[in-house]
Amino acid sequence: MTLSPQSQTPQRDAAPRPTTAWGYTSLLLFLYALNWTDKAVLGLAAQPLAREFGLTTAQIGLLGSAFYLAFAISGFFAGALQKRFSAKWALALLVTTWALAMFAPMLAVGGFALLLAARVVLGLGEGPAGALLVGAIYSWHPHAKRGFPSTIATGMPSVAKIALAPVLALIIAQWGWRWAFGLLAIMTIAWVLIWIPLWKDGPYGRASAAGEGAGAAEGPDVPLRKVLLTRTFIGASTAMFATYSIISAMITFLPTYFEVGVGFSQTVAGSLLGVVGVFTLLTALPTGLVTDRAIQHGSSSRLVRGILSGVVLIVGGAFFGFLLTQPSQWVAVAFYIVGFSLINISNPLLTAGISEICPPRQTSAILGIFMGIHYFGALITPAVVGYIVDAAPDPATGWGRGLASLGVLAALGGVAALALFNPPRDARRLMGDAT
């Protein structure tokens, strides 16, 4: 077995046309946007939910953490789903559960218990989808060109912030939170109805267990234990634990932070999500292009995916630390945008780097474990941030402490990436073990 970029390109399949590859990829990118919005609608509706059901900030955080508990546990089953189903049917099944979880709170009045159950069901459906989505995207792109589609996928939440979050914030303000949940459920069902007749696997992945696609990956598998114990996997998992902890906390709380912690109105707080999304995209997309081109021209992914990730996590964490000083409204927004945009850069780079040490037939299984590990950061962080805010003498102090704590976590993740992440080295070692 070889894990070099050349070995991951099937010899008997011609490279697909870029328009074909990106046409199929676009289906999954839109699903990424829906995926983020299904998570984020809880944050957008947090204050109306709190008023209607008498919820505390800690209880809102518990709703976020309950989602991520189911999300983290179910994420480990991506490999099992990959073995039993094609990507088409596995994702169709999972996404249908998303729609059901969004419909349930809209159609019934059950208070906190129903909301909690619906978020758990949503987490169970979304957990395995992340690895399957990435594996399906990578099936249409060779190793050296995976950084850019990974970056676009990571940027789709920003697109959702720009295109969907302000609309949902307006809907919630005008008609109530149930209408926002219902709209997302309808959009999710519509995606499934488009996906089933259109999707097919690309030539750079494994043939599905159901027999779809001819481009099966070559070479023997590597024992999962060997991959999971590499320094690259450990370093990336540590860094992504920090990154996804921050992302999950902000999905749960960002509108509340802008509204309660900084002092904007509900409508302005929802609209600011779009501003955050614009800056996140402007930071991430050029990074994905530049790093892919650097690798294609001979730069080591240790440098452009590992060291770069470590640096942006440390610097981004420092900007979150500045929020402890409780700056003025727009300065707080600027510090947050810069910090989050930098932290967000590391996500696609680390994920693309992990794919370098994955035999193609095991990509979804290994990514499922990788994502399941860093999802555990999302399990605890929203609840912890909620308790930090509630324990403070006032909301501004609480939110400053909460975000500064996330900044420390980001910096620790950056140190792990700098010290451990080296895909070329670990790919060579795995290749030697398999020969």
Disulfide bonds with the S-S distance in Angstrom:
none
